[in-house]
C-alpha cells in the first residue's frame, strides 16, 4: 500500500485533497460482456443514482461518462474524454475500466482492432481509437484508476489459456510503479460479475478520501478492498455448517455443502454469500451453485474443469466426515433434550398432537445427566 502521508498532499488542481463539488468518472470497456455495468447499476448501498445525484453526505457529485448509459453520443460524448486527456477539465476524474485489455498490436498488424471507442483520421480515413489507448492516456492525469470485474482486474476469461489476443488486466497493462495523481495504485474490484455494492461502496470510500475527509481505504497486496475480500466464500456460506458436520451434497439441488460437487469456496476470497448478488438477494451458493473462483487471479484456468470435485477436498472432506459424525451425534443429543420443557421431563411424555416424540433411553439419560453437571459446574463453584 502506498505511504498514507504522501497521499494527503497530491492534487494537480488545488495542491491538496478536496473538497470538490464534482468528480468525473470515465468508464471504458475493453473485452467485456457488459455484465459489470449491469452489476453496478443494480447496486443499492450506495446506488449509482445516489452517486450521480450527489446525495451522499461528504461525497462529491459524480458526473458519469458511460458509453452505454450516457445520453450524449458522437463528438458530444467524446469531448469530455479529450478534455481529460489534455488536462482541460476543471475537476478531478477517475477512470473505471471494464473488460480485459487486449494486445492491440496483434490486431493492428492485420489492419483491425479489438476494442475501441471514438475515431480519428489516419491517412485520410477514420479509424477507431482503442480503449486501451484511452486508458493509457487518461491514467496519466487520473485521480484514481479502478478496475471493475475479473476481466479488468486479472484478465479473466479473455485471458484464458489459448486466447489469441494476449489479453491482460490493468495491473499487467500499466507500469508496475503506476500511481495516480493522488498516489494510488490500481484499485481492483474482482468478480464475474462483481457484487455491485462492492463496487459502489469502494467508489464512495475512494471519493471520501479524495475529498480529504475520509481515510485511505484499506486495500490488500493485490489492490482489493480488504474489508470486502479478506474472507473466503466458505466462511460466509450458509452451507458451511454442513461441512463442519461432515455432510456433503451428492447432486445439485441437495441442501448440504457443495464442496464435493465442485465448490471452491474454502479457498476463494469473496463476500457474495454474505452480501448477496443484487440488493442483498441471491449469491452463488445461496441459490445452489458451487463457487468456481471467479474473483481470483487464477480464474478460469486454475479452477477448470468447472463443477468437478477439487482434488484437495479428498483430504479435507474425509477428515470432516470422520470428525463431523461425532460432532453431529453430540449436537443431536443436546438438541433432543433441549427440545423438551422441564414439565415434559417430569411427566415423562410430550403432549404433542403432531406426532409421537419418543422418550430418552437409559444411556441417553445418563449422558445428559453428566452433561448438565458440566453445564452447571461454573454456577455451583461460584455459589461456594
C-alpha positions in Angstrom: 0.0 0.0 0.0 1.3 3.5 -0.7 2.5 5.7 2.1 -0.5 7.4 3.5 1.5 10.5 4.4 2.3 11.2 0.7 -1.3 10.6 -0.3 -2.6 13.6 1.5 -0.7 16.3 -0.4 -1.1 15.4 -4.1 -3.7 17.2 -6.1 -3.0 18.7 -9.5 -5.9 21.1 -9.3 -5.7 22.6 -5.8 -2.5 21.4 -4.3 -4.3 19.3 -1.6 -7.0 16.8 -1.3 -10.6 18.1 -1.7 -13.2 19.1 -1.1 -14.5 19.0 -4.6 -18.1 19.7 -5.8 -17.9 17.2 -8.6 -15.7 14.3 -9.8 -15.9 13.0 -13.3 -15.9 9.2 -13.8 -14.8 8.0 -17.3 -16.0 4.5 -18.0 -14.1 2.4 -20.6 -14.9 -1.1 -21.9 -12.4 -3.5 -23.3 -13.1 -7.2 -24.0 -16.3 -7.2 -21.9 -19.8 -8.7 -21.8 -21.1 -5.6 -20.0 -22.0 -7.7 -17.0 -20.0 -5.4 -14.7 -22.1 -2.4 -15.8 -25.2 -4.3 -15.1 -24.0 -5.3 -11.7 -23.0 -1.7 -10.9 -26.4 -0.2 -11.8 -28.0 -2.9 -9.7 -26.2 -1.7 -6.6 -28.2 -0.3 -3.7 -25.7 0.6 -0.9 -24.9 3.0 -2.3 -26.7 3.2 -5.6 -25.4 4.7 -8.8 -28.2 7.1 -8.7 -27.1 8.5 -5.3 -23.6 8.9 -6.6 -24.5 10.7 -9.8 -27.1 12.9 -7.9 -24.6 13.8 -5.1 -27.0 12.8 -2.3 -24.4 11.0 -0.2 -23.1 13.3 2.6 -19.5 14.3 2.0 -19.2 12.5 -1.3 -18.9 14.8 -4.4 -21.4 14.5 -7.2 -20.2 12.1 -9.8 -20.5 13.0 -13.5 -20.6 9.6 -15.2 -19.4 9.3 -18.7 -20.5 5.8 -19.8 -20.6 4.6 -23.4 -23.9 2.8 -22.9 -25.7 4.9 -20.2 -24.8 8.4 -21.3 -27.5 10.3 -23.3 -24.8 12.1 -25.3 -23.4 10.4 -28.4 -20.7 11.0 -31.0 -18.4 14.0 -30.7 -20.5 15.4 -27.8 -19.9 12.3 -25.8 -16.2 12.0 -26.7 -15.4 15.7 -25.9 -15.1 15.3 -22.1 -12.7 12.3 -22.7 -10.5 14.6 -24.8 -10.6 17.3 -22.2 -9.5 14.9 -19.5 -6.6 13.6 -21.7 -5.5 17.2 -22.4 -5.8 18.3 -18.7 -8.6 20.7 -19.5 -11.2 19.6 -17.0 -12.0 21.9 -14.1 -12.4 18.9 -11.7 -10.6 15.7 -10.8 -11.6 12.5 -12.5 -11.4 8.7 -12.0 -11.1 6.1 -14.7 -13.2 2.9 -14.5 -12.2 0.1 -16.8 -14.5 -2.9 -17.6 -13.3 -5.9 -19.5 -9.8 -7.2 -20.2 -7.2 -5.3 -22.2 -6.2 -7.0 -25.5 -2.9 -6.5 -27.2 -3.9 -4.1 -29.9 -0.6 -4.6 -31.8 -1.8 -8.1 -32.8 -5.0 -6.7 -34.3 -3.2 -3.7 -35.8 -0.8 -6.0 -37.7 -3.9 -7.2 -39.6 -5.4 -3.8 -40.0 -8.0 -4.2 -37.3 -8.6 -3.6 -33.6 -10.0 -5.5 -30.6 -11.9 -2.8 -28.6 -12.3 0.8 -29.5 -14.2 4.0 -28.7 -14.3 7.2 -30.8 -12.4 7.7 -34.0 -9.6 9.7 -35.6 -8.4 10.4 -39.1 -5.4 8.3 -40.2 -4.2 8.7 -43.8 -7.5 10.3 -44.8 -9.6 7.6 -43.2 -11.4 7.5 -39.9 -10.2 4.7 -37.7 -11.4 3.6 -34.2 -9.3 4.6 -31.2 -8.5 1.5 -29.0 -9.9 1.8 -25.5 -6.5 0.6 -24.2 -5.1 3.8 -25.6 -7.7 5.9 -23.9 -6.8 4.1 -20.6 -3.1 4.7 -21.0 -3.6 8.4 -21.7 -6.3 9.0 -19.2 -4.4 7.2 -16.4 -1.7 9.9 -16.6 -4.0 12.6 -15.1 -6.5 10.4 -13.2 -7.1 10.8 -9.5 -7.7 7.1 -9.4 -7.9 4.1 -11.7 -10.5 1.4 -10.8 -10.7 -2.0 -12.5 -14.2 -3.5 -12.2 -14.7 -7.2 -12.8 -12.3 -10.1 -13.1 -11.6 -9.4 -16.8 -10.3 -5.9 -15.9 -8.5 -6.9 -12.7 -6.7 -10.1 -13.7 -7.6 -10.8 -17.4 -10.5 -13.2 -16.8 -12.0 -15.4 -19.4 -10.5 -13.5 -22.4 -7.0 -14.1 -21.0 -7.5 -17.9 -20.5 -5.0 -20.4 -21.9 -5.1 -20.5 -25.6 -6.5 -17.0 -26.2 -5.3 -15.2 -29.4 -5.5 -11.7 -28.0 -2.8 -11.8 -25.3 -5.4 -10.2 -23.0 -4.5 -8.9 -19.6 -5.7 -7.0 -16.6 -4.9 -3.4 -15.7 -2.1 -4.4 -13.3 -0.3 -6.0 -16.2 -1.1 -3.3 -18.7 0.0 -0.2 -16.6 3.6 0.0 -15.3 4.5 -1.7 -12.1 5.2 1.7 -10.5 2.0 3.3 -11.7 0.5 5.8 -9.3 -2.5 8.1 -9.9 -2.1 11.8 -9.4 -3.3 11.2 -5.9 -0.7 8.5 -5.4 -3.0 5.5 -5.7 -2.1 2.2 -7.5 -4.8 0.5 -9.4 -7.9 -0.3 -7.3 -9.3 -3.8 -8.1 -12.9 -4.9 -7.7 -12.9 -8.5 -9.0 -15.9 -10.7 -9.7 -17.6 -12.1 -12.8 -19.7 -10.1 -12.4 -18.7 -8.4 -9.1 -21.2 -7.6 -6.4 -22.5 -4.2 -7.4 -22.4 -2.9 -3.9 -18.8 -3.9 -3.6 -18.0 -1.5 -6.5 -20.2 1.5 -5.4 -19.1 1.2 -1.8 -15.4 1.2 -2.8 -16.0 4.2 -5.2 -17.7 6.1 -2.3 -14.8 5.3 0.0 -12.2 6.4 -2.5 -14.2 9.6 -3.2 -14.3 10.4 0.5 -10.5 10.0 0.6 -10.2 12.3 -2.4 -12.3 14.8 -0.6 -9.8 14.9 2.3 -12.5 13.9 4.8 -12.0 10.2 4.9 -9.1 7.9 5.5 -7.4 5.9 2.7 -9.4 2.7 2.5 -7.6 -0.4 3.4 -6.5 -2.5 0.3 -4.7 -5.8 0.3 -1.5 -6.6 -1.6 -3.5 -7.1 -4.8 -5.4 -3.8 -4.6 -8.6 -5.3 -3.5 -10.7 -3.6 -0.8 -9.5 -5.6 2.2 -12.8 -5.2 4.1 -14.7 -6.9 1.3 -12.3 -9.6 0.1 -10.4 -10.6 3.2 -12.6 -13.6 4.0 -13.3 -16.8 2.0 -16.6 -17.7 0.4 -16.8 -20.7 2.7 -16.7 -18.6 6.0 -19.7 -16.7 5.0 -21.6 -19.6 3.4 -25.0 -20.6 4.7 -23.9 -24.2 4.0 -20.7 -24.1 6.0 -22.3 -25.8 9.0 -22.9 -28.9 6.9 -19.1 -29.1 6.1 -18.3 -28.9 9.8 -20.7 -31.8 10.5 -19.4 -33.9 7.5 -22.5 -33.6 5.4 -22.0 -33.1 1.6 -24.3 -32.8 -1.3 -24.2 -35.6 -3.8 -26.0 -33.9 -6.6 -27.2 -30.4 -7.5 -30.3 -29.4 -5.6 -29.2 -31.0 -2.3 -29.1 -28.7 0.7 -25.7 -29.8 2.1 -22.2 -28.4 1.5 -21.3 -28.3 -2.2 -17.6 -28.9 -1.9 -17.7 -32.5 -3.2 -19.6 -31.5 -6.4 -17.2 -28.7 -7.5 -17.3 -25.8 -5.0 -14.0 -24.0 -4.4 -15.5 -21.8 -1.7 -13.0 -22.7 1.1 -10.1 -21.1 -0.8 -11.8 -18.3 -2.8 -11.9 -14.7 -1.5 -15.4 -13.2 -2.0 -18.3 -11.9 0.1 -21.2 -12.8 -2.2 -22.8 -15.2 0.3 -22.8 -12.5 3.0 -23.9 -9.7 0.8 -25.9 -11.3 -2.0 -25.7 -10.6 -5.7 -28.2 -7.8 -6.0 -30.0 -5.9 -3.3 -28.7 -8.4 -0.7 -30.6 -11.2 -2.5 -29.1 -14.3 -4.2 -25.4 -15.3 -4.4 -24.0 -18.4 -5.9 -24.1 -20.9 -3.1 -27.2 -19.2 -1.6 -29.0 -20.3 -4.8 -27.4 -23.8 -5.0 -24.5 -23.1 -7.3 -20.9 -24.1 -6.4 -18.2 -21.4 -6.3 -15.9 -21.6 -9.4 -13.4 -19.0 -8.2 -14.4 -16.1 -10.4 -12.9 -13.4 -8.1 -9.4 -14.9 -8.1 -6.4 -14.0 -10.3 -6.2 -17.7 -11.4 -9.7 -17.8 -12.9 -10.6 -19.5 -15.1 -7.6 -21.7 -15.8 -6.8 -22.6 -12.1 -10.3 -23.7 -11.4 -11.0 -25.8 -14.5 -12.7 -28.1 -15.1 -15.7 -26.5 -13.5 -18.3 -28.4 -11.5 -15.9 -31.2 -10.7 -14.6 -32.1 -7.2 -11.4 -30.1 -6.4 -8.5 -32.6 -5.7 -7.7 -31.1 -2.3 -11.2 -31.9 -1.0 -10.4 -35.6 -0.7 -8.3 -34.9 2.4 -10.4 -32.2 3.9 -13.8 -33.8 3.5 -12.5 -37.2 4.6 -11.4 -35.6 7.9 -14.6 -33.7 8.1 -16.7 -36.8 7.7 -14.8 -38.6 10.4 -15.0 -35.8 13.0 -18.3 -34.5 11.8 -20.1 -37.7 12.5 -19.1 -37.4 16.2 -19.9 -33.7 16.4 -23.2 -34.3 14.6 -24.3 -37.0 17.1 -23.3 -34.9 20.1 -25.3 -32.0 18.8 -28.3 -34.1 18.0 -28.2 -35.5 21.6 -28.1 -32.0 23.1 -30.8 -30.8 20.7 -33.0 -33.7 21.6 -33.1 -32.8 25.3 -33.3 -29.0 24.6 -36.4 -29.6 22.6 -38.2 -30.6 25.9 -39.6 -28.5 28.7 -38.9 -29.3 32.4 -42.6 -30.1 32.7 -42.4 -32.7 30.0 -39.4 -34.3 31.6 -41.2 -34.5 34.9 -44.3 -36.1 33.3 -42.3 -38.4 31.1 -44.1 -37.5 27.9 -44.5 -34.8 25.3 -48.2 -33.9 24.8 -47.8 -33.4 21.0 -50.7 -33.8 18.6 -48.4 -33.6 15.6 -46.5 -36.8 16.1 -45.1 -39.2 18.7 -42.0 -37.9 20.4 -40.0 -40.8 21.9 -38.7 -40.8 25.4 -34.9 -40.9 26.0 -33.4 -44.3 26.8 -31.2 -45.1 29.8 -27.9 -44.4 28.0 -29.2 -41.0 26.8 -30.4 -40.1 30.2 -27.0 -41.0 31.7 -25.2 -38.9 29.1 -27.5 -36.0 29.7 -27.1 -36.2 33.5 -23.3 -35.7 33.2 -23.8 -33.1 30.5 -25.9 -31.0 32.9 -23.4 -31.5 35.6 -20.7 -30.0 33.4 -23.1 -27.2 32.2 -23.9 -26.1 35.8 -20.4 -26.7 37.3 -19.4 -23.0 37.0 -22.7 -21.9 38.7 -22.0 -24.4 41.6 -18.5 -23.2 42.1 -19.5 -19.6 42.1 -22.0 -20.1 44.8 -19.4 -21.7 47.0 
